[in-house]
């Protein structure tokens, strides 16, 4: 594949492409992420005391209530700041180079988010054989919706900045093959979503789905020269999964409806997961078409 726009996106990373810098950058990003979690814990201690803060951390582990889910999403502020600091301090590249040209980023974000939202809305009308159950009262859900959307914007943006904006570009500055700069960050992103305690026998199928999404996001970033399309795709996809129809369990606290994991056999979830992968690939192709070169002028 030819990725002309990717060359411009990667250019700032080529100034200091050494792998040891990337390694230190990932350590720094992990440390900043950890400090962000510690800062939230400190804030909870100041508000609720040590015992109350410890109880809140337990609720965050479950993330099955609106406030606990919002607190979990807030931890991604640290994930966003980490690669920004690494880019500035270790690679001497502008923070904005992790995003790409602003006008193109915003345009492609809107295009991708709209395509993903419409596609998910249409496919939601197709019977799946699994009956969702109400989770939040509509009034309570609507009250949390604005803050929830901002939180998901931050969460998905942080992941795109780290994996596509930072890791992908720094690897591409060092290695020409997409097998390195596209596949390795995508595999890392996918493995970090391995949750056998939550997904049971479907855990590796979920990892496969996340890997496919990550490859799609990497391709969109390379084709457009910004993280905008990948971010919009990621945002709309997560908004549907977190706010409208979530899996019962962690991060279900803001969902209007949930799929009851305990009462649905793992085998019955597989067709839904496989069809979700097919829809995801269709969305990727549609975004690819909508953001083709004549739409990619900065």
PyMOL commands that set and color helices and strands:
alter all, ss='L'
color gray80, all
select helices_A, chain A and resi 4-16+19-62+66-74+76-89+95-98+102-123+138-174+178-181+183-191+196-224+228-244+266-290+293-295
alter helices_A, ss='H'
color red, helices_A
select strands_A, chain A and resi 133-134+245-247+257-259
alter strands_A, ss='S'
color yellow, strands_A
deselect
rebuild
show_as cartoon
